[in-house]
Amino acid sequence: MSYLAKTDPAIADIIEKERLRQTNGLELIASENVVSHAVLEAMGSIMTNKYAEGYPGKRYYGGCEFHDMAENLARDRLKQLFGAEYANVQPHSGTQANMAVYFAYMKLGEKILSMKLNQGGHLSHGSPVSFTGKFYQVAQYGVDPKTEMLDYGIIEEMAKKEKPQIIVCGASAYPRTIDFKEFQSIADGVGAYCLADIAHIAGLCATGLHPNSVGVVNFTTTTTHKTLRGPRGGAIMCNADLGTLIDKAVFPGMQGGPLMHTITAKAVCFHEALQPSFKEYNKQIIKNAKVLAETLMENGLRLVSGGTDNHLMLLDLTEQGLTGLEAETALGKAGITVNKNTIPNETKSPFVTSGLRVGTPAVTSRGMKEAEMRLIGTWIATVIKNIQNEATIKDVHTKVEALSSKFTLYPE
């Protein structure tokens, strides 16, 4: 950062403060991770200097031969990773990946059937504040009120009644396994397409630790960060016969020049994910999540659906009489970063919420394992149970810093 420190010390100082925050605390936001040095180098490379509108072999600017090589590597590696026939790595985000599928295979005003945001879905699946809720009709399913898990029979009945053009599955806050084959079967039964948004669980899907949606449903979208541990961005996979309209929807349909430094970093991320160590890493994510969930429950906290099958869990703070905002704030003071989150049958606003979402990808990237999860789970419970006790929160913060000092952001 020597050039930045000299050119813009104010920004250099902000970045250093953020580095210290990440280093000295525990990042438990389920959608966040720690990228490798290699991904950082690719992101900060001279690949950012170039316009490369279009696709490899068909650009609208000269001088793109090496950018073609980078994008082809990214596409080929992503296809190999998931067993896909087609891949587009240009979307700037998961939301834009979803947008491209909608734009390619829906007309304005047609219907999406998707999971409710306050029961685990995502803004881009049909929220009224998103373009999806403004451009399309939306019908939404939730989880069973007793089990807090998906009920495929009810979803099938909804599909028959609503007759959507696209059924969306996948979630941003669902701690259980998703049956993609069942979703595609439901879609086939009503003549709809099926879109699986695996942004959260992509690393688990790629390594066989969660069922893979690619080759099962019509379209799979993902982010490239989260459990894939890459740069912030999106990607789309589907069978080859569906790819032409997707390409057109991404460019020129909704984006101009692709972010070639990010695509280059995506290629690095996919290369890393193809290594045997990546599966071991994702296995540890799940092990850590299970131990953390068990510890929280042993300390008297209720988890939505009673546990987790993947990298995240949802805490229901109703019995404690606390809001997610209060708990998020107190845990932040203790150096533990989580996010407030709605829970099934939520009664509070999304700015307040009754729950917390907690995930293990980032702390697993730092090398933490089951023993550390037991400590972290106990500390979370301690803060929640003593939320007004500043001395207790300060004591937990001291312990968090001591633990964090043993695990650098880059253990390699």
C-alpha positions as CSV (number, residue, x, y, z in Angstrom):
1,M,0.0,0.0,0.0
2,S,3.0,2.3,-0.3
3,Y,1.7,4.2,-3.4
4,L,-1.7,4.6,-1.8
5,A,-0.3,5.8,1.5
6,K,1.6,8.5,-0.4
7,T,-1.1,9.5,-2.8
8,D,-4.2,9.3,-0.6
9,P,-3.3,8.8,3.1
10,A,-6.9,9.3,4.2
11,I,-8.0,6.2,2.2
12,A,-4.9,4.3,3.1
13,D,-5.8,4.9,6.8
14,I,-9.3,3.7,6.3
15,I,-8.1,0.5,4.7
16,E,-5.6,-0.1,7.5
17,K,-8.4,0.4,10.1
18,E,-10.5,-2.2,8.2
19,R,-7.6,-4.6,8.1
20,L,-7.3,-4.3,11.8
21,R,-11.0,-4.8,12.3
22,Q,-11.0,-8.0,10.3
23,T,-7.7,-9.2,11.9
24,N,-8.7,-8.5,15.5
25,G,-12.3,-9.7,15.4
26,L,-14.4,-12.7,14.4
27,E,-16.3,-12.4,11.1
28,L,-19.4,-14.5,11.4
29,I,-21.6,-13.0,8.7
30,A,-22.6,-16.0,6.6
31,S,-22.2,-14.2,3.2
32,E,-18.6,-13.1,3.9
33,N,-15.3,-14.7,3.5
34,V,-11.5,-14.0,3.3
35,V,-10.0,-14.2,-0.2
36,S,-6.5,-15.5,-0.9
37,H,-3.5,-13.3,-1.6
38,A,-3.7,-14.6,-5.2
39,V,-7.2,-13.3,-5.6
40,L,-6.2,-10.0,-4.1
41,E,-3.4,-9.6,-6.6
42,A,-5.6,-10.4,-9.5
43,M,-8.2,-7.9,-8.3
44,G,-5.6,-5.2,-8.0
45,S,-3.9,-5.9,-11.3
46,I,-3.6,-3.9,-14.6
47,M,-6.5,-6.0,-16.0
48,T,-8.7,-3.2,-14.7
49,N,-7.2,-0.8,-17.4
50,K,-9.0,-2.4,-20.3
51,Y,-12.5,-2.2,-21.9
52,A,-13.6,-5.6,-23.2
53,E,-17.3,-5.2,-24.2
54,G,-18.6,-8.4,-25.8
55,Y,-17.3,-11.9,-25.3
56,P,-14.0,-13.7,-26.1
57,G,-13.4,-13.8,-29.8
58,K,-16.1,-11.1,-30.4
59,R,-15.1,-7.9,-28.6
60,Y,-16.0,-4.4,-29.6
61,Y,-12.5,-3.1,-28.7
62,G,-9.0,-4.0,-29.9
63,G,-6.3,-5.3,-27.7
64,C,-8.4,-7.9,-25.8
65,E,-6.4,-11.0,-26.7
66,F,-5.2,-11.5,-23.1
67,H,-8.5,-10.6,-21.6
68,D,-10.1,-13.3,-23.9
69,M,-7.6,-15.8,-22.4
70,A,-8.5,-14.8,-18.8
71,E,-12.3,-14.9,-19.4
72,N,-12.0,-18.3,-21.3
73,L,-10.0,-19.7,-18.4
74,A,-12.6,-18.4,-15.9
75,R,-15.5,-20.0,-17.9
76,D,-13.7,-23.3,-18.5
77,R,-12.7,-23.6,-14.9
78,L,-16.2,-22.8,-13.6
79,K,-17.7,-25.4,-16.0
80,Q,-15.2,-28.0,-14.8
81,L,-15.9,-27.1,-11.2
82,F,-19.7,-27.6,-11.4
83,G,-20.0,-29.9,-14.4
84,A,-21.7,-27.3,-16.5
85,E,-22.2,-27.1,-20.2
86,Y,-22.3,-23.3,-20.3
87,A,-21.1,-20.5,-18.1
88,N,-21.2,-16.7,-18.1
89,V,-18.8,-15.1,-15.7
90,Q,-19.6,-11.4,-16.5
91,P,-22.4,-10.5,-14.1
92,H,-21.2,-8.0,-11.5
93,S,-23.2,-9.6,-8.7
94,G,-25.6,-12.4,-7.9
95,T,-28.5,-10.1,-8.3
96,Q,-27.4,-9.2,-11.8
97,A,-27.0,-12.9,-12.6
98,N,-30.6,-13.5,-11.6
99,M,-31.6,-10.4,-13.5
100,A,-30.1,-11.8,-16.7
101,V,-32.0,-15.1,-16.4
102,Y,-35.3,-13.2,-15.9
103,F,-34.6,-10.8,-18.8
104,A,-33.7,-13.7,-21.1
105,Y,-36.6,-16.0,-20.3
106,M,-39.4,-13.8,-19.0
107,K,-41.6,-11.0,-20.3
108,L,-42.4,-8.0,-18.1
109,G,-45.5,-8.8,-16.1
110,E,-45.0,-12.6,-16.1
111,K,-44.9,-14.5,-12.8
112,I,-42.1,-15.6,-10.5
113,L,-42.7,-18.2,-7.7
114,S,-40.1,-17.8,-5.0
115,M,-39.2,-17.9,-1.3
116,K,-40.4,-15.1,0.9
117,L,-37.6,-12.7,1.9
118,N,-38.6,-12.8,5.6
119,Q,-38.5,-16.6,5.6
120,G,-35.1,-17.0,4.0
121,G,-35.3,-15.8,0.4
122,H,-33.4,-12.9,-1.3
123,L,-34.3,-9.4,-2.5
124,S,-33.7,-10.4,-6.1
125,H,-36.3,-13.2,-5.9
126,G,-39.3,-11.0,-5.9
127,S,-39.2,-8.4,-3.1
128,P,-41.4,-5.4,-3.8
129,V,-38.5,-3.0,-3.2
130,S,-36.4,-4.9,-5.9
131,F,-36.7,-4.6,-9.7
132,T,-38.2,-8.1,-9.5
133,G,-41.2,-7.0,-7.5
134,K,-41.7,-4.0,-9.9
135,F,-41.2,-5.7,-13.3
136,Y,-42.9,-9.0,-12.6
137,Q,-45.9,-10.6,-10.8
138,V,-44.6,-12.5,-7.7
139,A,-46.1,-15.4,-5.7
140,Q,-44.1,-16.6,-2.7
141,Y,-43.8,-19.7,-0.6
142,G,-42.4,-20.0,2.9
143,V,-41.4,-22.7,5.3
144,D,-43.6,-25.0,7.3
145,P,-44.6,-23.1,10.5
146,K,-43.8,-26.1,12.7
147,T,-40.7,-27.6,11.1
148,E,-39.4,-24.3,9.7
149,M,-38.3,-26.3,6.6
150,L,-39.5,-26.3,3.0
151,D,-42.7,-28.3,2.3
152,Y,-42.4,-29.4,-1.3
153,G,-46.0,-30.6,-1.4
154,I,-47.3,-27.1,-0.6
155,I,-44.9,-25.5,-3.1
156,E,-46.2,-27.9,-5.8
157,E,-49.8,-26.9,-5.0
158,M,-48.8,-23.2,-5.2
159,A,-47.1,-23.8,-8.5
160,K,-50.2,-25.5,-10.0
161,K,-52.3,-22.6,-8.8
162,E,-50.1,-19.7,-9.7
163,K,-48.6,-21.1,-13.0
164,P,-45.4,-19.1,-12.9
165,Q,-42.9,-18.7,-15.8
166,I,-39.9,-19.2,-13.4
167,I,-39.7,-21.0,-10.1
168,V,-36.8,-19.7,-8.0
169,C,-35.2,-21.9,-5.3
170,G,-32.2,-21.2,-3.2
171,A,-32.0,-18.8,-0.3
172,S,-29.9,-16.3,1.7
173,A,-31.0,-17.5,5.2
174,Y,-32.1,-21.2,5.0
175,P,-30.0,-23.6,7.1
176,R,-31.2,-26.8,5.6
177,T,-30.5,-28.9,2.5
178,I,-32.5,-27.9,-0.6
179,D,-33.9,-30.6,-3.0
180,F,-33.2,-29.2,-6.4
181,K,-34.5,-32.3,-8.2
182,E,-37.8,-31.8,-6.5
183,F,-38.0,-28.1,-7.5
184,Q,-37.2,-29.0,-11.1
185,S,-39.9,-31.7,-11.1
186,I,-42.4,-29.2,-9.7
187,A,-41.4,-26.7,-12.5
188,D,-41.7,-29.4,-15.2
189,G,-45.2,-30.2,-13.9
190,V,-46.4,-26.7,-14.6
191,G,-44.4,-25.9,-17.7
192,A,-42.1,-23.5,-15.9
193,Y,-38.3,-22.9,-15.8
194,C,-36.5,-23.5,-12.6
195,L,-33.7,-21.2,-11.4
196,A,-31.5,-22.2,-8.5
197,D,-29.7,-19.4,-6.7
198,I,-26.8,-21.2,-4.9
199,A,-24.9,-18.0,-4.0
200,H,-24.6,-19.1,-0.3
201,I,-23.9,-22.7,-0.8
202,A,-21.9,-22.7,-4.1
203,G,-18.7,-24.0,-2.4
204,L,-20.6,-26.8,-0.8
205,C,-22.4,-27.7,-4.1
206,A,-19.1,-27.7,-6.0
207,T,-17.5,-30.1,-3.6
208,G,-20.4,-32.5,-3.3
209,L,-21.2,-31.5,0.3
210,H,-24.7,-30.3,-0.8
211,P,-26.6,-31.5,-3.8
212,N,-25.4,-29.7,-7.0
213,S,-28.1,-27.8,-8.9
214,V,-26.1,-27.7,-12.1
215,G,-27.4,-30.1,-14.7
216,V,-30.5,-30.7,-12.5
217,V,-32.4,-27.4,-12.8
218,N,-32.6,-25.2,-15.9
219,F,-30.5,-22.3,-14.6
220,T,-28.0,-21.9,-11.7
221,T,-26.8,-18.6,-10.6
222,T,-24.2,-17.8,-7.9
223,T,-22.0,-15.2,-6.4
224,T,-18.3,-15.9,-6.5
225,H,-17.6,-14.9,-2.9
226,K,-19.2,-16.5,0.1
227,T,-18.4,-20.3,0.3
228,L,-16.5,-20.1,-3.1
229,R,-14.0,-17.7,-1.4
230,G,-13.5,-15.5,-4.5
231,P,-14.0,-11.9,-5.5
232,R,-17.4,-10.2,-5.2
233,G,-19.2,-11.0,-8.4
234,G,-21.7,-13.3,-10.1
235,A,-21.9,-16.1,-12.6
236,I,-24.6,-18.1,-14.5
237,M,-24.6,-21.8,-15.5
238,C,-27.0,-23.8,-17.6
239,N,-27.2,-26.3,-20.5
240,A,-25.6,-25.1,-23.7
241,D,-29.0,-24.7,-25.6
242,L,-30.1,-22.1,-23.1
243,G,-26.9,-20.1,-23.1
244,T,-27.3,-17.9,-26.2
245,L,-30.2,-15.8,-24.7
246,I,-28.3,-15.5,-21.4
247,D,-25.3,-14.1,-23.1
248,K,-27.4,-11.5,-24.9
249,A,-29.2,-10.6,-21.6
250,V,-26.0,-9.9,-19.8
251,F,-24.4,-8.0,-22.7
252,P,-25.7,-5.8,-24.2
253,G,-28.9,-6.4,-22.3
254,M,-28.0,-5.1,-18.9
255,Q,-24.3,-4.5,-18.7
256,G,-21.6,-2.7,-20.7
257,G,-17.9,-3.4,-20.2
258,P,-17.2,-6.4,-18.0
259,L,-14.9,-5.9,-14.9
260,M,-11.9,-7.8,-16.3
261,H,-9.8,-7.5,-13.1
262,T,-12.7,-9.2,-11.3
263,I,-13.2,-11.9,-14.0
264,T,-9.4,-12.6,-13.8
265,A,-9.8,-12.9,-10.0
266,K,-12.8,-15.2,-10.6
267,A,-10.5,-17.5,-12.7
268,V,-8.1,-17.6,-9.8
269,C,-10.9,-18.5,-7.4
270,F,-12.2,-21.3,-9.6
271,H,-8.6,-22.7,-9.9
272,E,-8.3,-22.7,-6.1
273,A,-11.7,-24.4,-5.8
274,L,-10.6,-27.2,-8.1
275,Q,-7.8,-28.2,-5.7
276,P,-8.4,-31.1,-3.3
277,S,-7.8,-28.8,-0.3
278,F,-10.9,-26.8,-1.2
279,K,-13.2,-29.8,-0.4
280,E,-11.5,-30.2,3.0
281,Y,-12.0,-26.6,3.6
282,N,-15.7,-26.8,2.9
283,K,-16.0,-30.0,5.0
284,Q,-14.6,-27.9,7.9
285,I,-17.1,-25.1,7.3
286,I,-19.9,-27.7,7.9
287,K,-18.2,-29.2,10.9
288,N,-17.7,-25.8,12.4
289,A,-21.3,-24.8,11.7
290,K,-22.6,-27.9,13.4
291,V,-20.5,-27.5,16.5
292,L,-21.3,-23.8,16.7
293,A,-25.0,-24.6,16.4
294,E,-24.8,-27.3,19.1
295,T,-22.9,-24.9,21.4
296,L,-25.5,-22.2,21.0
297,M,-28.4,-24.6,21.7
298,E,-26.6,-26.1,24.7
299,N,-26.4,-22.5,26.1
300,G,-30.2,-22.2,25.8
301,L,-30.5,-20.3,22.5
302,R,-33.1,-21.4,20.0
303,L,-32.1,-22.0,16.4
304,V,-34.6,-21.9,13.5
305,S,-35.4,-25.5,12.4
306,G,-33.3,-26.8,15.3
307,G,-29.9,-26.7,13.7
308,T,-28.1,-26.5,10.4
309,D,-27.1,-28.7,7.4
310,N,-24.8,-26.1,5.8
311,H,-22.6,-23.1,6.7
312,L,-25.2,-20.9,8.5
313,M,-27.7,-20.9,11.3
314,L,-30.5,-18.5,12.4
315,L,-30.9,-17.6,16.0
316,D,-34.5,-16.8,17.2
317,L,-34.2,-14.3,20.1
318,T,-37.9,-14.1,20.9
319,E,-37.5,-16.0,24.2
320,Q,-34.8,-13.6,25.3
321,G,-37.0,-10.6,24.6
322,L,-34.3,-9.1,22.4
323,T,-34.2,-7.8,18.8
324,G,-31.7,-8.8,16.2
325,L,-30.5,-5.2,16.1
326,E,-29.8,-5.2,19.9
327,A,-27.9,-8.5,19.7
328,E,-25.9,-7.5,16.6
329,T,-24.9,-4.2,18.3
330,A,-23.8,-5.9,21.5
331,L,-21.9,-8.6,19.8
332,G,-20.2,-6.0,17.6
333,K,-18.9,-4.3,20.8
334,A,-17.4,-7.7,21.7
335,G,-15.6,-8.0,18.4
336,I,-18.0,-10.6,16.9
337,T,-19.6,-9.4,13.7
338,V,-23.0,-10.9,12.8
339,N,-26.1,-9.6,11.1
340,K,-29.6,-9.1,12.3
341,N,-32.0,-11.2,10.3
342,T,-35.7,-11.9,9.9
343,I,-37.0,-15.3,11.0
344,P,-40.1,-17.3,10.0
345,N,-43.3,-15.6,11.2
346,E,-41.3,-12.4,11.8
347,T,-43.2,-9.7,13.6
348,K,-40.6,-6.9,13.5
349,S,-39.3,-4.8,10.6
350,P,-36.2,-5.9,8.6
351,F,-34.3,-3.0,10.3
352,V,-34.9,-4.5,13.7
353,T,-35.8,-8.2,13.3
354,S,-36.2,-11.0,15.9
355,G,-33.1,-13.0,14.9
356,L,-29.5,-13.2,14.0
357,R,-27.8,-15.0,11.1
358,V,-24.4,-16.6,11.9
359,G,-22.0,-18.4,9.5
360,T,-18.7,-20.1,9.6
361,P,-16.9,-19.5,6.2
362,A,-14.6,-16.6,7.2
363,V,-13.4,-18.0,10.5
364,T,-12.8,-21.4,8.8
365,S,-10.7,-19.6,6.2
366,R,-8.5,-18.4,9.1
367,G,-7.9,-22.0,10.3
368,M,-10.4,-22.1,13.2
369,K,-11.9,-25.5,14.0
370,E,-14.3,-27.2,16.4
371,A,-12.5,-26.1,19.6
372,E,-12.7,-22.5,18.6
373,M,-16.4,-22.8,17.6
374,R,-17.2,-24.0,21.1
375,L,-15.5,-20.9,22.5
376,I,-17.2,-18.6,20.1
377,G,-20.7,-20.2,20.7
378,T,-20.2,-19.7,24.4
379,W,-19.2,-16.1,24.0
380,I,-22.2,-15.3,21.8
381,A,-24.5,-16.8,24.4
382,T,-22.7,-14.9,27.2
383,V,-23.2,-11.5,25.4
384,I,-26.8,-12.2,24.6
385,K,-27.6,-13.2,28.2
386,N,-25.7,-10.2,29.6
387,I,-26.6,-7.7,26.9
388,Q,-26.7,-4.7,29.4
389,N,-23.5,-5.7,31.2
390,E,-20.7,-3.6,29.7
391,A,-18.1,-5.3,31.8
392,T,-19.1,-8.8,30.6
393,I,-19.1,-7.6,27.0
394,K,-15.6,-6.0,27.4
395,D,-14.3,-9.3,28.9
396,V,-15.6,-11.2,25.9
397,H,-14.0,-8.7,23.6
398,T,-10.6,-9.3,25.3
399,K,-11.0,-13.0,24.8
400,V,-12.0,-12.5,21.1
401,E,-8.9,-10.4,20.5
402,A,-6.7,-13.1,22.2
403,L,-8.2,-15.8,20.0
404,S,-8.0,-13.8,16.8
405,S,-4.3,-13.1,17.5
406,K,-3.6,-16.8,17.0
407,F,-5.2,-17.0,13.6
408,T,-4.1,-14.5,10.9
409,L,-6.3,-13.6,8.0
410,Y,-3.8,-15.5,5.8
411,P,-2.7,-18.7,7.6
412,E,-0.9,-20.0,4.5
